[in-house]
Amino acid sequence: MYIAYIHGFLSGPNAVKANILQNYLKDKSDFILLRPDFPDTPKEAFLYLDDYFKSYKEDEVALVGSSMGGFFATVLSSKYNFKASLINPCVHPQNYFEALIGDHVNECTNRKFTLTKDMLLVLKDLDSKINFDKNRINVYLQKGDEVLDYKIAKDFYKDCPMFIQDGGCHTFENFEKILDNIINFSK
């Protein structure tokens, strides 16, 4: 089975959580970690991910999405019925990205890119297509997330299995402690 790590905004396939997940899976021969390296802009990112995953069967791959990667994992789960574990996921990213319009450098990949106002429409359109199976998604939230309000994700995913921890931060402290749950859910 494949486990695919979908990184967040201004991150990359070699993110800390991806490396922790890779290390965790090294002794588990039943699992192969995928780390897609997708573009930073929303439309191009989704087109890349959609093309990347379209040939996988629903029970052949499970997604682990962090932050903006959680949003993309939700969209992909809605489209392909993949199981997805979401780590402090971004909900309705068009509401956050307006403040991010402008030039950026992804320090994880050294790629330069520009977010424009029309990209908000792409996010809004993707958001409108979300229709996931509540039994195929589980959500991990930390109340101390300083970037995203965990209560928005708590409300949005209210019918999904959910694990909410006090404290923590956006990067999700002690990520390694939830990996058994993520892998068991992914099977």
VMD Tcl script that builds the backbone (N, CA, C; Angstrom):
set m [mol new atoms 561]
animate dup $m
set s [atomselect $m all]
$s set {name element resname resid chain x y z} {
  {N N MET 1 A 0.835 -1.180 0.000}
  {CA C MET 1 A 0.000 0.000 0.000}
  {C C MET 1 A 0.878 1.242 0.000}
  {N N TYR 2 A 0.385 2.285 -0.646}
  {CA C TYR 2 A 1.092 3.561 -0.705}
  {C C TYR 2 A 0.511 4.534 0.320}
  {N N ILE 3 A 1.400 5.227 0.994}
  {CA C ILE 3 A 1.030 6.342 1.862}
  {C C ILE 3 A 1.633 7.570 1.189}
  {N N ALA 4 A 0.809 8.566 0.915}
  {CA C ALA 4 A 1.290 9.764 0.222}
  {C C ALA 4 A 1.240 10.967 1.154}
  {N N TYR 5 A 2.384 11.589 1.347}
  {CA C TYR 5 A 2.447 12.793 2.175}
  {C C TYR 5 A 2.238 14.019 1.283}
  {N N ILE 6 A 1.191 14.782 1.593}
  {CA C ILE 6 A 0.866 16.007 0.843}
  {C C ILE 6 A 1.236 17.187 1.743}
  {N N HIS 7 A 2.307 17.861 1.389}
  {CA C HIS 7 A 2.836 18.940 2.237}
  {C C HIS 7 A 1.978 20.201 2.154}
  {N N GLY 8 A 2.240 21.101 3.062}
  {CA C GLY 8 A 1.517 22.356 3.142}
  {C C GLY 8 A 2.145 23.470 2.324}
  {N N PHE 9 A 1.554 24.650 2.447}
  {CA C PHE 9 A 2.006 25.850 1.746}
  {C C PHE 9 A 3.401 26.230 2.241}
  {N N LEU 10 A 4.264 26.611 1.325}
  {CA C LEU 10 A 5.656 26.981 1.603}
  {C C LEU 10 A 6.426 25.841 2.269}
  {N N SER 11 A 6.085 24.629 1.877}
  {CA C SER 11 A 6.778 23.449 2.364}
  {C C SER 11 A 7.181 22.616 1.153}
  {N N GLY 12 A 7.576 21.382 1.387}
  {CA C GLY 12 A 8.009 20.554 0.273}
  {C C GLY 12 A 8.022 19.083 0.644}
  {N N PRO 13 A 8.410 18.238 -0.306}
  {CA C PRO 13 A 8.386 16.803 -0.086}
  {C C PRO 13 A 9.395 16.318 0.962}
  {N N ASN 14 A 10.329 17.156 1.339}
  {CA C ASN 14 A 11.296 16.794 2.378}
  {C C ASN 14 A 10.995 17.479 3.702}
  {N N ALA 15 A 9.731 17.820 3.914}
  {CA C ALA 15 A 9.311 18.451 5.157}
  {C C ALA 15 A 9.620 17.536 6.340}
  {N N VAL 16 A 9.706 18.114 7.507}
  {CA C VAL 16 A 10.025 17.355 8.719}
  {C C VAL 16 A 9.047 16.200 8.910}
  {N N LYS 17 A 7.746 16.444 8.761}
  {CA C LYS 17 A 6.760 15.367 8.953}
  {C C LYS 17 A 6.930 14.271 7.901}
  {N N ALA 18 A 7.277 14.621 6.688}
  {CA C ALA 18 A 7.520 13.609 5.648}
  {C C ALA 18 A 8.704 12.730 6.038}
  {N N ASN 19 A 9.745 13.341 6.588}
  {CA C ASN 19 A 10.916 12.579 7.009}
  {C C ASN 19 A 10.604 11.684 8.210}
  {N N ILE 20 A 9.811 12.194 9.137}
  {CA C ILE 20 A 9.398 11.385 10.287}
  {C C ILE 20 A 8.565 10.194 9.806}
  {N N LEU 21 A 7.669 10.440 8.877}
  {CA C LEU 21 A 6.836 9.371 8.324}
  {C C LEU 21 A 7.689 8.345 7.579}
  {N N GLN 22 A 8.650 8.807 6.802}
  {CA C GLN 22 A 9.561 7.903 6.088}
  {C C GLN 22 A 10.318 7.008 7.065}
  {N N ASN 23 A 10.829 7.602 8.129}
  {CA C ASN 23 A 11.566 6.842 9.140}
  {C C ASN 23 A 10.653 5.818 9.819}
  {N N TYR 24 A 9.428 6.200 10.100}
  {CA C TYR 24 A 8.463 5.301 10.743}
  {C C TYR 24 A 8.148 4.101 9.849}
  {N N LEU 25 A 8.051 4.338 8.553}
  {CA C LEU 25 A 7.663 3.273 7.618}
  {C C LEU 25 A 8.825 2.382 7.177}
  {N N LYS 26 A 10.061 2.733 7.521}
  {CA C LYS 26 A 11.219 1.997 6.990}
  {C C LYS 26 A 11.203 0.521 7.343}
  {N N ASP 27 A 10.601 0.155 8.462}
  {CA C ASP 27 A 10.543 -1.256 8.863}
  {C C ASP 27 A 9.198 -1.902 8.534}
  {N N LYS 28 A 8.357 -1.197 7.823}
  {CA C LYS 28 A 7.029 -1.704 7.485}
  {C C LYS 28 A 6.969 -1.937 5.975}
  {N N SER 29 A 7.319 -3.145 5.577}
  {CA C SER 29 A 7.458 -3.450 4.152}
  {C C SER 29 A 6.131 -3.410 3.388}
  {N N ASP 30 A 5.019 -3.362 4.105}
  {CA C ASP 30 A 3.703 -3.298 3.449}
  {C C ASP 30 A 3.389 -1.903 2.913}
  {N N PHE 31 A 4.204 -0.911 3.273}
  {CA C PHE 31 A 3.916 0.474 2.917}
  {C C PHE 31 A 5.073 1.117 2.169}
  {N N ILE 32 A 4.730 1.905 1.177}
  {CA C ILE 32 A 5.697 2.698 0.419}
  {C C ILE 32 A 5.257 4.150 0.510}
  {N N LEU 33 A 6.176 5.012 0.897}
  {CA C LEU 33 A 5.852 6.433 1.029}
  {C C LEU 33 A 6.041 7.152 -0.298}
  {N N LEU 34 A 5.028 7.899 -0.692}
  {CA C LEU 34 A 5.094 8.788 -1.849}
  {C C LEU 34 A 5.200 10.212 -1.332}
  {N N ARG 35 A 6.033 11.011 -1.982}
  {CA C ARG 35 A 6.203 12.410 -1.593}
  {C C ARG 35 A 6.140 13.282 -2.838}
  {N N PRO 36 A 4.965 13.532 -3.355}
  {CA C PRO 36 A 4.898 14.350 -4.573}
  {C C PRO 36 A 5.456 15.757 -4.342}
  {N N ASP 37 A 6.206 16.227 -5.324}
  {CA C ASP 37 A 6.799 17.564 -5.302}
  {C C ASP 37 A 6.002 18.415 -6.281}
  {N N PHE 38 A 5.008 19.090 -5.773}
  {CA C PHE 38 A 4.080 19.823 -6.636}
  {C C PHE 38 A 4.324 21.330 -6.581}
  {N N PRO 39 A 3.825 22.060 -7.584}
  {CA C PRO 39 A 4.025 23.516 -7.629}
  {C C PRO 39 A 3.397 24.224 -6.426}
  {N N ASP 40 A 3.777 25.471 -6.239}
  {CA C ASP 40 A 3.315 26.246 -5.088}
  {C C ASP 40 A 2.003 26.980 -5.327}
  {N N THR 41 A 1.672 27.251 -6.566}
  {CA C THR 41 A 0.441 27.979 -6.853}
  {C C THR 41 A -0.745 27.007 -6.886}
  {N N PRO 42 A -1.912 27.431 -6.407}
  {CA C PRO 42 A -3.039 26.512 -6.195}
  {C C PRO 42 A -3.496 25.722 -7.421}
  {N N LYS 43 A -3.715 26.381 -8.542}
  {CA C LYS 43 A -4.205 25.677 -9.723}
  {C C LYS 43 A -3.188 24.643 -10.193}
  {N N GLU 44 A -1.952 25.065 -10.309}
  {CA C GLU 44 A -0.899 24.170 -10.782}
  {C C GLU 44 A -0.656 23.034 -9.795}
  {N N ALA 45 A -0.755 23.338 -8.504}
  {CA C ALA 45 A -0.594 22.298 -7.482}
  {C C ALA 45 A -1.680 21.247 -7.628}
  {N N PHE 46 A -2.935 21.693 -7.735}
  {CA C PHE 46 A -4.005 20.709 -7.839}
  {C C PHE 46 A -3.930 19.922 -9.144}
  {N N LEU 47 A -3.637 20.583 -10.257}
  {CA C LEU 47 A -3.523 19.860 -11.524}
  {C C LEU 47 A -2.430 18.790 -11.443}
  {N N TYR 48 A -1.324 19.135 -10.823}
  {CA C TYR 48 A -0.233 18.167 -10.651}
  {C C TYR 48 A -0.702 16.994 -9.791}
  {N N LEU 49 A -1.300 17.285 -8.638}
  {CA C LEU 49 A -1.737 16.231 -7.726}
  {C C LEU 49 A -2.832 15.362 -8.342}
  {N N ASP 50 A -3.748 15.985 -9.031}
  {CA C ASP 50 A -4.826 15.243 -9.682}
  {C C ASP 50 A -4.251 14.263 -10.713}
  {N N ASP 51 A -3.312 14.732 -11.508}
  {CA C ASP 51 A -2.675 13.870 -12.501}
  {C C ASP 51 A -1.845 12.767 -11.820}
  {N N TYR 52 A -1.168 13.125 -10.749}
  {CA C TYR 52 A -0.315 12.192 -10.006}
  {C C TYR 52 A -1.132 11.023 -9.450}
  {N N PHE 53 A -2.322 11.305 -8.930}
  {CA C PHE 53 A -3.104 10.277 -8.230}
  {C C PHE 53 A -4.199 9.621 -9.056}
  {N N LYS 54 A -4.466 10.094 -10.265}
  {CA C LYS 54 A -5.614 9.586 -11.021}
  {C C LYS 54 A -5.525 8.108 -11.377}
  {N N SER 55 A -4.339 7.533 -11.408}
  {CA C SER 55 A -4.210 6.119 -11.787}
  {C C SER 55 A -4.266 5.172 -10.581}
  {N N TYR 56 A -4.335 5.722 -9.363}
  {CA C TYR 56 A -4.395 4.877 -8.163}
  {C C TYR 56 A -5.845 4.497 -7.848}
  {N N LYS 57 A -6.020 3.257 -7.404}
  {CA C LYS 57 A -7.330 2.802 -6.946}
  {C C LYS 57 A -7.551 3.316 -5.524}
  {N N GLU 58 A -8.807 3.423 -5.121}
  {CA C GLU 58 A -9.125 4.058 -3.834}
  {C C GLU 58 A -8.492 3.373 -2.626}
  {N N ASP 59 A -8.297 2.076 -2.650}
  {CA C ASP 59 A -7.694 1.395 -1.499}
  {C C ASP 59 A -6.224 1.035 -1.713}
  {N N GLU 60 A -5.629 1.642 -2.740}
  {CA C GLU 60 A -4.219 1.408 -3.034}
  {C C GLU 60 A -3.329 2.483 -2.413}
  {N N VAL 61 A -3.920 3.633 -2.127}
  {CA C VAL 61 A -3.165 4.753 -1.577}
  {C C VAL 61 A -4.001 5.435 -0.490}
  {N N ALA 62 A -3.299 5.893 0.547}
  {CA C ALA 62 A -3.924 6.714 1.588}
  {C C ALA 62 A -3.105 7.990 1.699}
  {N N LEU 63 A -3.778 9.089 1.926}
  {CA C LEU 63 A -3.133 10.397 1.961}
  {C C LEU 63 A -2.910 10.863 3.398}
  {N N VAL 64 A -1.817 11.560 3.596}
  {CA C VAL 64 A -1.558 12.269 4.847}
  {C C VAL 64 A -1.303 13.705 4.430}
  {N N GLY 65 A -2.233 14.592 4.757}
  {CA C GLY 65 A -2.124 15.980 4.323}
  {C C GLY 65 A -1.985 16.926 5.494}
  {N N SER 66 A -1.017 17.813 5.409}
  {CA C SER 66 A -0.759 18.775 6.469}
  {C C SER 66 A -1.082 20.189 5.998}
  {N N SER 67 A -1.875 20.913 6.782}
  {CA C SER 67 A -2.212 22.304 6.508}
  {C C SER 67 A -2.852 22.443 5.121}
  {N N MET 68 A -2.234 23.169 4.201}
  {CA C MET 68 A -2.784 23.284 2.847}
  {C C MET 68 A -2.817 21.920 2.170}
  {N N GLY 69 A -1.879 21.054 2.515}
  {CA C GLY 69 A -1.906 19.682 2.024}
  {C C GLY 69 A -3.135 18.938 2.522}
  {N N GLY 70 A -3.648 19.328 3.679}
  {CA C GLY 70 A -4.898 18.764 4.184}
  {C C GLY 70 A -6.079 19.163 3.326}
  {N N PHE 71 A -6.051 20.401 2.842}
  {CA C PHE 71 A -7.104 20.836 1.916}
  {C C PHE 71 A -7.041 20.028 0.631}
  {N N PHE 72 A -5.849 19.921 0.042}
  {CA C PHE 72 A -5.713 19.145 -1.194}
  {C C PHE 72 A -6.076 17.674 -0.975}
  {N N ALA 73 A -5.697 17.118 0.168}
  {CA C ALA 73 A -6.055 15.721 0.469}
  {C C ALA 73 A -7.573 15.565 0.561}
  {N N THR 74 A -8.255 16.561 1.101}
  {CA C THR 74 A -9.720 16.514 1.195}
  {C C THR 74 A -10.345 16.547 -0.198}
  {N N VAL 75 A -9.837 17.410 -1.057}
  {CA C VAL 75 A -10.351 17.494 -2.426}
  {C C VAL 75 A -10.103 16.166 -3.157}
  {N N LEU 76 A -8.914 15.612 -3.009}
  {CA C LEU 76 A -8.589 14.340 -3.666}
  {C C LEU 76 A -9.413 13.186 -3.094}
  {N N SER 77 A -9.638 13.191 -1.795}
  {CA C SER 77 A -10.477 12.164 -1.177}
  {C C SER 77 A -11.904 12.265 -1.710}
  {N N SER 78 A -12.388 13.480 -1.877}
  {CA C SER 78 A -13.732 13.688 -2.431}
  {C C SER 78 A -13.834 13.147 -3.848}
  {N N LYS 79 A -12.801 13.351 -4.626}
  {CA C LYS 79 A -12.824 12.949 -6.030}
  {C C LYS 79 A -12.569 11.458 -6.226}
  {N N TYR 80 A -11.611 10.899 -5.483}
  {CA C TYR 80 A -11.173 9.519 -5.713}
  {C C TYR 80 A -11.525 8.547 -4.584}
  {N N ASN 81 A -12.146 9.052 -3.539}
  {CA C ASN 81 A -12.545 8.248 -2.382}
  {C C ASN 81 A -11.347 7.637 -1.649}
  {N N PHE 82 A -10.212 8.319 -1.683}
  {CA C PHE 82 A -9.054 7.879 -0.918}
  {C C PHE 82 A -9.306 8.121 0.568}
  {N N LYS 83 A -8.701 7.284 1.408}
  {CA C LYS 83 A -8.656 7.606 2.827}
  {C C LYS 83 A -7.640 8.731 3.004}
  {N N ALA 84 A -7.907 9.598 3.978}
  {CA C ALA 84 A -6.995 10.715 4.213}
  {C C ALA 84 A -6.922 11.020 5.698}
  {N N SER 85 A -5.709 11.194 6.187}
  {CA C SER 85 A -5.464 11.676 7.542}
  {C C SER 85 A -4.986 13.111 7.418}
  {N N LEU 86 A -5.668 13.996 8.096}
  {CA C LEU 86 A -5.405 15.426 7.956}
  {C C LEU 86 A -4.786 15.974 9.234}
  {N N ILE 87 A -3.691 16.688 9.086}
  {CA C ILE 87 A -2.946 17.243 10.208}
  {C C ILE 87 A -3.120 18.764 10.200}
  {N N ASN 88 A -3.821 19.304 11.194}
  {CA C ASN 88 A -4.105 20.745 11.238}
  {C C ASN 88 A -4.457 21.262 9.839}
  {N N PRO 89 A -5.521 20.705 9.228}
  {CA C PRO 89 A -5.817 21.052 7.833}
  {C C PRO 89 A -6.350 22.471 7.647}
  {N N CYS 90 A -6.032 23.030 6.512}
  {CA C CYS 90 A -6.579 24.327 6.106}
  {C C CYS 90 A -7.971 24.090 5.539}
  {N N VAL 91 A -8.934 24.830 6.028}
  {CA C VAL 91 A -10.317 24.761 5.560}
  {C C VAL 91 A -10.644 26.108 4.911}
  {N N HIS 92 A -11.257 26.079 3.739}
  {CA C HIS 92 A -11.596 27.296 2.981}
  {C C HIS 92 A -10.358 28.192 2.801}
  {N N PRO 93 A -9.326 27.673 2.132}
  {CA C PRO 93 A -8.059 28.415 2.027}
  {C C PRO 93 A -8.190 29.768 1.341}
  {N N GLN 94 A -9.215 29.941 0.521}
  {CA C GLN 94 A -9.396 31.242 -0.128}
  {C C GLN 94 A -9.561 32.356 0.911}
  {N N ASN 95 A -10.022 32.017 2.096}
  {CA C ASN 95 A -10.178 33.014 3.157}
  {C C ASN 95 A -8.839 33.415 3.767}
  {N N TYR 96 A -7.838 32.547 3.688}
  {CA C TYR 96 A -6.511 32.831 4.229}
  {C C TYR 96 A -5.590 33.437 3.177}
  {N N PHE 97 A -5.742 32.986 1.939}
  {CA C PHE 97 A -4.772 33.331 0.902}
  {C C PHE 97 A -4.872 34.782 0.441}
  {N N GLU 98 A -5.989 35.426 0.691}
  {CA C GLU 98 A -6.104 36.829 0.285}
  {C C GLU 98 A -4.986 37.658 0.916}
  {N N ALA 99 A -4.649 37.358 2.159}
  {CA C ALA 99 A -3.576 38.088 2.846}
  {C C ALA 99 A -2.189 37.707 2.318}
  {N N LEU 100 A -2.118 36.661 1.495}
  {CA C LEU 100 A -0.829 36.178 0.999}
  {C C LEU 100 A -0.552 36.566 -0.458}
  {N N ILE 101 A -1.446 37.352 -1.057}
  {CA C ILE 101 A -1.248 37.763 -2.447}
  {C C ILE 101 A 0.074 38.526 -2.559}
  {N N GLY 102 A 0.865 38.124 -3.560}
  {CA C GLY 102 A 2.158 38.762 -3.768}
  {C C GLY 102 A 3.239 37.742 -4.059}
  {N N ASP 103 A 4.476 38.186 -4.006}
  {CA C ASP 103 A 5.631 37.352 -4.324}
  {C C ASP 103 A 6.076 36.545 -3.105}
  {N N HIS 104 A 6.523 35.318 -3.377}
  {CA C HIS 104 A 6.974 34.418 -2.318}
  {C C HIS 104 A 8.186 33.618 -2.793}
  {N N VAL 105 A 8.935 33.111 -1.837}
  {CA C VAL 105 A 9.994 32.142 -2.094}
  {C C VAL 105 A 9.738 30.969 -1.157}
  {N N ASN 106 A 9.615 29.780 -1.727}
  {CA C ASN 106 A 9.472 28.584 -0.920}
  {C C ASN 106 A 10.876 28.161 -0.505}
  {N N GLU 107 A 11.204 28.381 0.755}
  {CA C GLU 107 A 12.563 28.111 1.225}
  {C C GLU 107 A 12.884 26.618 1.269}
  {N N CYS 108 A 11.863 25.775 1.235}
  {CA C CYS 108 A 12.103 24.321 1.205}
  {C C CYS 108 A 12.555 23.855 -0.175}
  {N N THR 109 A 12.109 24.556 -1.209}
  {CA C THR 109 A 12.414 24.137 -2.583}
  {C C THR 109 A 13.204 25.195 -3.362}
  {N N ASN 110 A 13.352 26.391 -2.793}
  {CA C ASN 110 A 13.999 27.541 -3.440}
  {C C ASN 110 A 13.259 28.024 -4.681}
  {N N ARG 111 A 11.974 27.700 -4.792}
  {CA C ARG 111 A 11.188 28.174 -5.935}
  {C C ARG 111 A 10.553 29.526 -5.609}
  {N N LYS 112 A 10.614 30.420 -6.592}
  {CA C LYS 112 A 9.954 31.720 -6.485}
  {C C LYS 112 A 8.625 31.632 -7.218}
  {N N PHE 113 A 7.595 32.281 -6.670}
  {CA C PHE 113 A 6.280 32.285 -7.307}
  {C C PHE 113 A 5.488 33.483 -6.811}
  {N N THR 114 A 4.408 33.767 -7.505}
  {CA C THR 114 A 3.530 34.881 -7.155}
  {C C THR 114 A 2.115 34.368 -7.001}
  {N N LEU 115 A 1.482 34.745 -5.903}
  {CA C LEU 115 A 0.060 34.462 -5.723}
  {C C LEU 115 A -0.722 35.685 -6.192}
  {N N THR 116 A -1.727 35.452 -7.007}
  {CA C THR 116 A -2.542 36.536 -7.542}
  {C C THR 116 A -3.987 36.376 -7.076}
  {N N LYS 117 A -4.745 37.447 -7.205}
  {CA C LYS 117 A -6.135 37.452 -6.734}
  {C C LYS 117 A -6.980 36.393 -7.450}
  {N N ASP 118 A -6.713 36.133 -8.731}
  {CA C ASP 118 A -7.507 35.136 -9.452}
  {C C ASP 118 A -7.299 33.723 -8.908}
  {N N MET 119 A -6.202 33.520 -8.193}
  {CA C MET 119 A -5.958 32.202 -7.590}
  {C C MET 119 A -6.958 31.909 -6.477}
  {N N LEU 120 A -7.521 32.962 -5.881}
  {CA C LEU 120 A -8.549 32.767 -4.862}
  {C C LEU 120 A -9.784 32.105 -5.461}
  {N N LEU 121 A -10.073 32.419 -6.715}
  {CA C LEU 121 A -11.216 31.803 -7.396}
  {C C LEU 121 A -10.975 30.316 -7.638}
  {N N VAL 122 A -9.734 29.950 -7.920}
  {CA C VAL 122 A -9.379 28.537 -8.094}
  {C C VAL 122 A -9.623 27.794 -6.792}
  {N N LEU 123 A -9.164 28.371 -5.690}
  {CA C LEU 123 A -9.363 27.738 -4.385}
  {C C LEU 123 A -10.844 27.638 -4.042}
  {N N LYS 124 A -11.574 28.699 -4.321}
  {CA C LYS 124 A -13.021 28.692 -4.039}
  {C C LYS 124 A -13.714 27.609 -4.864}
  {N N ASP 125 A -13.313 27.449 -6.110}
  {CA C ASP 125 A -13.900 26.423 -6.968}
  {C C ASP 125 A -13.570 25.025 -6.447}
  {N N LEU 126 A -12.326 24.778 -6.085}
  {CA C LEU 126 A -11.949 23.479 -5.521}
  {C C LEU 126 A -12.715 23.217 -4.224}
  {N N ASP 127 A -12.830 24.243 -3.403}
  {CA C ASP 127 A -13.544 24.135 -2.131}
  {C C ASP 127 A -15.009 23.736 -2.361}
  {N N SER 128 A -15.601 24.267 -3.415}
  {CA C SER 128 A -17.017 23.985 -3.695}
  {C C SER 128 A -17.249 22.541 -4.148}
  {N N LYS 129 A -16.188 21.857 -4.560}
  {CA C LYS 129 A -16.308 20.478 -5.047}
  {C C LYS 129 A -16.099 19.444 -3.938}
  {N N ILE 130 A -15.834 19.904 -2.734}
  {CA C ILE 130 A -15.593 18.968 -1.628}
  {C C ILE 130 A -16.897 18.296 -1.228}
  {N N ASN 131 A -16.851 16.968 -1.261}
  {CA C ASN 131 A -17.992 16.143 -0.847}
  {C C ASN 131 A -17.424 14.795 -0.411}
  {N N PHE 132 A -16.784 14.778 0.741}
  {CA C PHE 132 A -16.046 13.593 1.186}
  {C C PHE 132 A -16.926 12.640 1.984}
  {N N ASP 133 A -16.466 11.398 2.030}
  {CA C ASP 133 A -17.088 10.369 2.857}
  {C C ASP 133 A -16.496 10.500 4.258}
  {N N LYS 134 A -17.313 10.803 5.238}
  {CA C LYS 134 A -16.833 11.048 6.603}
  {C C LYS 134 A -16.093 9.850 7.204}
  {N N ASN 135 A -16.319 8.677 6.666}
  {CA C ASN 135 A -15.633 7.488 7.162}
  {C C ASN 135 A -14.265 7.276 6.522}
  {N N ARG 136 A -13.923 8.105 5.530}
  {CA C ARG 136 A -12.660 7.955 4.812}
  {C C ARG 136 A -11.640 9.024 5.224}
  {N N ILE 137 A -12.028 9.877 6.173}
  {CA C ILE 137 A -11.134 10.957 6.610}
  {C C ILE 137 A -11.050 10.946 8.129}
  {N N ASN 138 A -9.819 11.054 8.639}
  {CA C ASN 138 A -9.671 11.333 10.066}
  {C C ASN 138 A -8.813 12.580 10.221}
  {N N VAL 139 A -9.046 13.290 11.322}
  {CA C VAL 139 A -8.496 14.631 11.486}
  {C C VAL 139 A -7.749 14.728 12.815}
  {N N TYR 140 A -6.573 15.346 12.758}
  {CA C TYR 140 A -5.749 15.572 13.941}
  {C C TYR 140 A -5.543 17.077 14.092}
  {N N LEU 141 A -5.975 17.606 15.230}
  {CA C LEU 141 A -5.900 19.039 15.475}
  {C C LEU 141 A -5.184 19.317 16.787}
  {N N GLN 142 A -4.431 20.389 16.810}
  {CA C GLN 142 A -3.859 20.881 18.054}
  {C C GLN 142 A -4.387 22.290 18.289}
  {N N LYS 143 A -4.937 22.502 19.468}
  {CA C LYS 143 A -5.565 23.779 19.807}
  {C C LYS 143 A -4.585 24.947 19.771}
  {N N GLY 144 A -3.297 24.659 19.930}
  {CA C GLY 144 A -2.294 25.714 19.935}
  {C C GLY 144 A -1.821 26.141 18.553}
  {N N ASP 145 A -2.493 25.665 17.498}
  {CA C ASP 145 A -2.126 26.045 16.123}
  {C C ASP 145 A -2.172 27.562 16.006}
  {N N GLU 146 A -1.025 28.168 15.748}
  {CA C GLU 146 A -0.922 29.623 15.680}
  {C C GLU 146 A -1.202 30.180 14.281}
  {N N VAL 147 A -1.394 29.313 13.299}
  {CA C VAL 147 A -1.636 29.748 11.923}
  {C C VAL 147 A -3.115 29.610 11.542}
  {N N LEU 148 A -3.706 28.471 11.873}
  {CA C LEU 148 A -5.097 28.187 11.524}
  {C C LEU 148 A -5.917 27.973 12.793}
  {N N ASP 149 A -7.142 28.466 12.797}
  {CA C ASP 149 A -8.042 28.283 13.933}
  {C C ASP 149 A -8.584 26.862 13.901}
  {N N TYR 150 A -8.182 26.059 14.869}
  {CA C TYR 150 A -8.575 24.644 14.870}
  {C C TYR 150 A -10.094 24.462 14.905}
  {N N LYS 151 A -10.819 25.448 15.458}
  {CA C LYS 151 A -12.282 25.314 15.576}
  {C C LYS 151 A -12.963 25.281 14.207}
  {N N ILE 152 A -12.366 25.923 13.210}
  {CA C ILE 152 A -12.939 25.904 11.859}
  {C C ILE 152 A -12.873 24.488 11.302}
  {N N ALA 153 A -11.727 23.835 11.450}
  {CA C ALA 153 A -11.595 22.445 10.994}
  {C C ALA 153 A -12.470 21.519 11.832}
  {N N LYS 154 A -12.542 21.777 13.126}
  {CA C LYS 154 A -13.389 20.960 14.015}
  {C C LYS 154 A -14.840 20.986 13.539}
  {N N ASP 155 A -15.327 22.150 13.172}
  {CA C ASP 155 A -16.711 22.271 12.681}
  {C C ASP 155 A -16.875 21.656 11.297}
  {N N PHE 156 A -15.923 21.900 10.416}
  {CA C PHE 156 A -16.031 21.427 9.033}
  {C C PHE 156 A -16.009 19.904 8.950}
  {N N TYR 157 A -15.169 19.279 9.749}
  {CA C TYR 157 A -15.009 17.818 9.719}
  {C C TYR 157 A -15.745 17.145 10.885}
  {N N LYS 158 A -16.779 17.781 11.408}
  {CA C LYS 158 A -17.427 17.353 12.650}
  {C C LYS 158 A -17.899 15.907 12.665}
  {N N ASP 159 A -18.210 15.334 11.531}
  {CA C ASP 159 A -18.705 13.960 11.491}
  {C C ASP 159 A -17.604 12.930 11.257}
  {N N CYS 160 A -16.381 13.368 11.130}
  {CA C CYS 160 A -15.241 12.471 10.888}
  {C C CYS 160 A -14.604 12.076 12.218}
  {N N PRO 161 A -13.900 10.933 12.243}
  {CA C PRO 161 A -13.089 10.638 13.423}
  {C C PRO 161 A -12.095 11.784 13.631}
  {N N MET 162 A -12.017 12.262 14.873}
  {CA C MET 162 A -11.218 13.454 15.138}
  {C C MET 162 A -10.455 13.300 16.446}
  {N N PHE 163 A -9.224 13.779 16.434}
  {CA C PHE 163 A -8.365 13.739 17.604}
  {C C PHE 163 A -7.894 15.167 17.858}
  {N N ILE 164 A -8.324 15.741 18.969}
  {CA C ILE 164 A -7.982 17.128 19.290}
  {C C ILE 164 A -7.134 17.133 20.549}
  {N N GLN 165 A -5.993 17.797 20.445}
  {CA C GLN 165 A -5.066 17.874 21.577}
  {C C GLN 165 A -4.954 19.322 22.051}
  {N N ASP 166 A -4.840 19.503 23.355}
  {CA C ASP 166 A -4.533 20.812 23.909}
  {C C ASP 166 A -3.105 21.183 23.528}
  {N N GLY 167 A -2.834 22.477 23.483}
  {CA C GLY 167 A -1.480 22.939 23.203}
  {C C GLY 167 A -1.075 22.649 21.771}
  {N N GLY 168 A 0.210 22.375 21.592}
  {CA C GLY 168 A 0.727 22.083 20.264}
  {C C GLY 168 A 0.968 23.341 19.457}
  {N N CYS 169 A 1.092 23.158 18.155}
  {CA C CYS 169 A 1.351 24.267 17.249}
  {C C CYS 169 A 0.965 23.849 15.824}
  {N N HIS 170 A 1.136 24.747 14.880}
  {CA C HIS 170 A 0.726 24.461 13.507}
  {C C HIS 170 A 1.486 23.283 12.909}
  {N N THR 171 A 2.752 23.144 13.239}
  {CA C THR 171 A 3.525 22.036 12.675}
  {C C THR 171 A 3.167 20.690 13.295}
  {N N PHE 172 A 2.377 20.695 14.322}
  {CA C PHE 172 A 1.872 19.521 15.034}
  {C C PHE 172 A 2.979 18.852 15.845}
  {N N GLU 173 A 3.076 19.284 17.097}
  {CA C GLU 173 A 4.070 18.716 18.014}
  {C C GLU 173 A 3.808 17.231 18.230}
  {N N ASN 174 A 4.878 16.482 18.360}
  {CA C ASN 174 A 4.813 15.046 18.638}
  {C C ASN 174 A 4.070 14.274 17.552}
  {N N PHE 175 A 4.297 14.656 16.309}
  {CA C PHE 175 A 3.664 14.001 15.165}
  {C C PHE 175 A 3.886 12.485 15.202}
  {N N GLU 176 A 5.072 12.076 15.620}
  {CA C GLU 176 A 5.398 10.645 15.626}
  {C C GLU 176 A 4.459 9.836 16.531}
  {N N LYS 177 A 3.840 10.486 17.514}
  {CA C LYS 177 A 2.962 9.766 18.447}
  {C C LYS 177 A 1.600 9.410 17.840}
  {N N ILE 178 A 1.253 9.989 16.718}
  {CA C ILE 178 A -0.037 9.666 16.090}
  {C C ILE 178 A 0.122 8.754 14.874}
  {N N LEU 179 A 1.353 8.379 14.555}
  {CA C LEU 179 A 1.585 7.601 13.337}
  {C C LEU 179 A 0.959 6.210 13.382}
  {N N ASP 180 A 0.939 5.558 14.532}
  {CA C ASP 180 A 0.264 4.256 14.617}
  {C C ASP 180 A -1.208 4.399 14.220}
  {N N ASN 181 A -1.860 5.429 14.741}
  {CA C ASN 181 A -3.276 5.668 14.407}
  {C C ASN 181 A -3.457 5.942 12.920}
  {N N ILE 182 A -2.587 6.760 12.352}
  {CA C ILE 182 A -2.685 7.106 10.934}
  {C C ILE 182 A -2.529 5.862 10.072}
  {N N ILE 183 A -1.538 5.040 10.366}
  {CA C ILE 183 A -1.289 3.855 9.552}
  {C C ILE 183 A -2.415 2.839 9.721}
  {N N ASN 184 A -2.906 2.651 10.935}
  {CA C ASN 184 A -4.018 1.734 11.141}
  {C C ASN 184 A -5.274 2.192 10.401}
  {N N PHE 185 A -5.514 3.495 10.387}
  {CA C PHE 185 A -6.658 4.033 9.652}
  {C C PHE 185 A -6.481 3.852 8.147}
  {N N SER 186 A -5.256 3.942 7.684}
  {CA C SER 186 A -4.964 3.887 6.252}
  {C C SER 186 A -5.183 2.515 5.642}
  {N N LYS 187 A -5.141 1.477 6.440}
  {CA C LYS 187 A -5.238 0.101 5.925}
  {C C LYS 187 A -6.601 -0.190 5.327}
}
mol reanalyze $m
mol bondsrecalc $m
mol representation Tube
mol addrep $m
